[in-house]
Amino acid sequence: MSHNQAVWKKYLLVLYVGAWSVILVAACIWLTMFLVGTLGDPFDDKQKHGPDLDAFDSVVALTEEKVVRYLGEWEFLEPKLPGHFHHVGRWYQPDKWNFCVQCHGPTPHSRAPQQRAFLNMHNLFISCQVCHVQEAEGVAPTRFGWVDISDGKLCANPSMAEGVWGEYGAKIVPLKGTAENPQPATLDEEEAFAAKFRKQVDKLNDRQKVVGNKLIHRRCIEEPVRCADCHNSEKAYLPYTTLGYSAERSEFLVSAEVADLVARYETFYIPNLLRTDGQSRQQTGEGSQ
C-alpha cells in the first residue's frame, strides 16, 4: 500500500466519523427540543418545585391551568393534564334562578341508581317546581311557560334547532296569575328562609335543622309527577306544542313507543347477577318511584 493510499483512507475515515457525529448531535438537539416543547422543561420544573417530587407531583406540576371536575352534585377545580381524556368539563348550563339547585345541585336525583341519569337529564330544561310543587294541595298546575335561567324572567319559547337538545338557556315552569299577566310560580317565602338557613346551618342543632328543612319543602308534594303523566297520548301533563315543540316532536313524545318505553322504564330491574347492593327486585321497583 502506497503512502498516498494510506493518507486517503485516513481522510475518508475522519470524514465518515465526522459526518456521523454531526448527524447524532443534530438528532440529540432535535429530540431535546421536541421533548421540551411538548412536555415542558423538566429541569426548570425541578427548580420551581424542588428535586424531591414523586412521579405524581411531577405530572400535576406540568401545568397551573385548572379545570372543573364534575362528580354528581359536586364540582371542584383540579390541574388540567395535557391530553387527559377524563376532563369532560361541565355538561349543563348553570341555573342561577332556581334556588333549589343551591342545595340539591344541578343533578338532584340520586336515590335510585337505575333511574337517576334519565331523571337528571330532564333537569336540563324542566324546573323542580314542575314535578314537585303545587300552588295548593291537590291542585296540579295547568299552565306552563319558559323562564330564562339567568334571571328567572318569563321568556319566549326557545329555539329547538336540530342538534340542540335541552340546552335552551331556559326551563319550563308552572305559571300563576291571569292569562293576560302570567307569572312564574315561585317559592318566595321558602327561598328567603333557605338563604338564611344556609348561612346559619352550622350553628343549628339537629332538631332545628329538621324543622327548617321541613319548612323549606312544605309545598313539595309527596308523590311527584311520574314519567307516564307526561308521556301518554290521552292526557299529557305538559302542553308540548304550546311550549314550542314541533308537531312531529310532540306526537313522538306521547307516542305508543315512548309510552311503552316509559312504562318499562319505571319498572326497570337489573338482573341479580349484576347487582352489588343486595336489593331485591321488589325493593328496586319501590325505589324507582
Contacts in CASP RR format, 6 or more apart in sequence:
PFRMAT RR
TARGET T0000
AUTHOR 0000-0000-0000
METHOD contacts of the structure
MODEL  1
MSHNQAVWKKYLLVLYVGAWSVILVAACIWLTMFLVGTLGDPFDDKQKHG
PDLDAFDSVVALTEEKVVRYLGEWEFLEPKLPGHFHHVGRWYQPDKWNFC
VQCHGPTPHSRAPQQRAFLNMHNLFISCQVCHVQEAEGVAPTRFGWVDIS
DGKLCANPSMAEGVWGEYGAKIVPLKGTAENPQPATLDEEEAFAAKFRKQ
VDKLNDRQKVVGNKLIHRRCIEEPVRCADCHNSEKAYLPYTTLGYSAERS
EFLVSAEVADLVARYETFYIPNLLRTDGQSRQQTGEGSQ
38 82 0 8 1.000
39 62 0 8 1.000
39 82 0 8 1.000
40 62 0 8 1.000
42 58 0 8 1.000
45 58 0 8 1.000
45 61 0 8 1.000
45 62 0 8 1.000
46 53 0 8 1.000
48 61 0 8 1.000
49 57 0 8 1.000
49 58 0 8 1.000
49 61 0 8 1.000
53 61 0 8 1.000
59 81 0 8 1.000
60 79 0 8 1.000
60 81 0 8 1.000
62 79 0 8 1.000
62 81 0 8 1.000
62 82 0 8 1.000
63 79 0 8 1.000
63 80 0 8 1.000
63 81 0 8 1.000
63 82 0 8 1.000
64 79 0 8 1.000
65 79 0 8 1.000
65 80 0 8 1.000
66 77 0 8 1.000
66 78 0 8 1.000
66 79 0 8 1.000
66 80 0 8 1.000
67 77 0 8 1.000
67 78 0 8 1.000
67 79 0 8 1.000
67 80 0 8 1.000
67 87 0 8 1.000
67 89 0 8 1.000
68 75 0 8 1.000
68 76 0 8 1.000
68 77 0 8 1.000
68 89 0 8 1.000
68 90 0 8 1.000
69 75 0 8 1.000
69 76 0 8 1.000
69 77 0 8 1.000
69 78 0 8 1.000
69 87 0 8 1.000
69 89 0 8 1.000
70 88 0 8 1.000
70 89 0 8 1.000
70 90 0 8 1.000
70 91 0 8 1.000
72 107 0 8 1.000
72 110 0 8 1.000
73 104 0 8 1.000
73 105 0 8 1.000
73 106 0 8 1.000
73 107 0 8 1.000
73 108 0 8 1.000
73 110 0 8 1.000
75 90 0 8 1.000
80 87 0 8 1.000
81 87 0 8 1.000
92 106 0 8 1.000
92 107 0 8 1.000
92 123 0 8 1.000
92 124 0 8 1.000
92 167 0 8 1.000
93 124 0 8 1.000
93 149 0 8 1.000
93 167 0 8 1.000
93 169 0 8 1.000
94 106 0 8 1.000
94 149 0 8 1.000
95 101 0 8 1.000
95 106 0 8 1.000
95 149 0 8 1.000
95 171 0 8 1.000
96 149 0 8 1.000
96 150 0 8 1.000
96 151 0 8 1.000
97 147 0 8 1.000
97 148 0 8 1.000
97 149 0 8 1.000
97 150 0 8 1.000
97 151 0 8 1.000
97 152 0 8 1.000
97 171 0 8 1.000
98 127 0 8 1.000
98 128 0 8 1.000
98 129 0 8 1.000
98 149 0 8 1.000
98 171 0 8 1.000
99 187 0 8 1.000
99 190 0 8 1.000
99 191 0 8 1.000
99 194 0 8 1.000
99 195 0 8 1.000
100 108 0 8 1.000
100 128 0 8 1.000
101 108 0 8 1.000
101 128 0 8 1.000
102 194 0 8 1.000
102 198 0 8 1.000
103 194 0 8 1.000
103 198 0 8 1.000
104 128 0 8 1.000
106 123 0 8 1.000
107 116 0 8 1.000
107 120 0 8 1.000
107 123 0 8 1.000
108 120 0 8 1.000
108 123 0 8 1.000
108 128 0 8 1.000
109 115 0 8 1.000
109 116 0 8 1.000
109 119 0 8 1.000
109 120 0 8 1.000
109 123 0 8 1.000
110 116 0 8 1.000
111 287 0 8 1.000
112 284 0 8 1.000
112 287 0 8 1.000
112 288 0 8 1.000
114 268 0 8 1.000
114 269 0 8 1.000
114 270 0 8 1.000
114 284 0 8 1.000
114 288 0 8 1.000
115 265 0 8 1.000
115 266 0 8 1.000
115 268 0 8 1.000
115 288 0 8 1.000
118 265 0 8 1.000
124 166 0 8 1.000
124 167 0 8 1.000
125 166 0 8 1.000
125 168 0 8 1.000
125 170 0 8 1.000
125 171 0 8 1.000
125 172 0 8 1.000
126 171 0 8 1.000
126 172 0 8 1.000
127 147 0 8 1.000
127 171 0 8 1.000
127 172 0 8 1.000
127 173 0 8 1.000
129 173 0 8 1.000
129 174 0 8 1.000
129 185 0 8 1.000
129 186 0 8 1.000
129 187 0 8 1.000
130 141 0 8 1.000
130 144 0 8 1.000
130 172 0 8 1.000
130 173 0 8 1.000
130 174 0 8 1.000
130 225 0 8 1.000
130 238 0 8 1.000
131 224 0 8 1.000
131 225 0 8 1.000
132 220 0 8 1.000
132 221 0 8 1.000
132 224 0 8 1.000
132 225 0 8 1.000
133 174 0 8 1.000
133 185 0 8 1.000
133 187 0 8 1.000
133 219 0 8 1.000
133 220 0 8 1.000
133 221 0 8 1.000
134 140 0 8 1.000
134 141 0 8 1.000
134 219 0 8 1.000
134 221 0 8 1.000
135 141 0 8 1.000
135 174 0 8 1.000
135 176 0 8 1.000
135 185 0 8 1.000
135 219 0 8 1.000
137 221 0 8 1.000
138 221 0 8 1.000
140 225 0 8 1.000
140 237 0 8 1.000
141 174 0 8 1.000
141 175 0 8 1.000
141 176 0 8 1.000
141 185 0 8 1.000
143 174 0 8 1.000
143 175 0 8 1.000
143 182 0 8 1.000
144 172 0 8 1.000
144 173 0 8 1.000
144 174 0 8 1.000
144 175 0 8 1.000
144 238 0 8 1.000
144 239 0 8 1.000
144 242 0 8 1.000
144 243 0 8 1.000
145 154 0 8 1.000
145 157 0 8 1.000
145 172 0 8 1.000
145 173 0 8 1.000
145 175 0 8 1.000
145 182 0 8 1.000
145 184 0 8 1.000
145 242 0 8 1.000
145 243 0 8 1.000
146 154 0 8 1.000
146 155 0 8 1.000
146 156 0 8 1.000
146 157 0 8 1.000
146 158 0 8 1.000
146 168 0 8 1.000
146 170 0 8 1.000
146 171 0 8 1.000
146 172 0 8 1.000
146 173 0 8 1.000
146 243 0 8 1.000
147 153 0 8 1.000
147 154 0 8 1.000
147 155 0 8 1.000
147 170 0 8 1.000
147 171 0 8 1.000
147 173 0 8 1.000
147 184 0 8 1.000
148 154 0 8 1.000
148 155 0 8 1.000
148 169 0 8 1.000
148 170 0 8 1.000
149 169 0 8 1.000
149 170 0 8 1.000
149 171 0 8 1.000
150 169 0 8 1.000
152 184 0 8 1.000
154 182 0 8 1.000
154 183 0 8 1.000
154 184 0 8 1.000
155 170 0 8 1.000
157 243 0 8 1.000
157 244 0 8 1.000
158 168 0 8 1.000
158 169 0 8 1.000
158 170 0 8 1.000
159 168 0 8 1.000
160 168 0 8 1.000
160 244 0 8 1.000
160 245 0 8 1.000
160 246 0 8 1.000
160 249 0 8 1.000
172 238 0 8 1.000
172 243 0 8 1.000
173 184 0 8 1.000
173 185 0 8 1.000
174 184 0 8 1.000
174 185 0 8 1.000
175 182 0 8 1.000
175 183 0 8 1.000
175 184 0 8 1.000
175 185 0 8 1.000
176 182 0 8 1.000
176 183 0 8 1.000
176 184 0 8 1.000
176 185 0 8 1.000
177 183 0 8 1.000
187 219 0 8 1.000
190 215 0 8 1.000
190 216 0 8 1.000
190 217 0 8 1.000
190 218 0 8 1.000
190 219 0 8 1.000
193 212 0 8 1.000
193 215 0 8 1.000
193 216 0 8 1.000
194 216 0 8 1.000
197 212 0 8 1.000
197 216 0 8 1.000
201 209 0 8 1.000
223 289 0 8 1.000
225 237 0 8 1.000
226 266 0 8 1.000
226 289 0 8 1.000
227 262 0 8 1.000
227 265 0 8 1.000
227 266 0 8 1.000
228 259 0 8 1.000
228 262 0 8 1.000
228 263 0 8 1.000
228 266 0 8 1.000
229 236 0 8 1.000
229 237 0 8 1.000
230 236 0 8 1.000
230 237 0 8 1.000
230 238 0 8 1.000
230 253 0 8 1.000
231 253 0 8 1.000
231 254 0 8 1.000
231 258 0 8 1.000
231 259 0 8 1.000
231 262 0 8 1.000
232 254 0 8 1.000
232 259 0 8 1.000
233 254 0 8 1.000
233 255 0 8 1.000
233 256 0 8 1.000
233 259 0 8 1.000
236 253 0 8 1.000
236 254 0 8 1.000
240 249 0 8 1.000
240 250 0 8 1.000
240 253 0 8 1.000
240 254 0 8 1.000
241 247 0 8 1.000
241 250 0 8 1.000
245 253 0 8 1.000
252 258 0 8 1.000
266 288 0 8 1.000
266 289 0 8 1.000
267 285 0 8 1.000
267 288 0 8 1.000
268 284 0 8 1.000
268 288 0 8 1.000
269 281 0 8 1.000
269 284 0 8 1.000
269 285 0 8 1.000
270 284 0 8 1.000
272 281 0 8 1.000
END
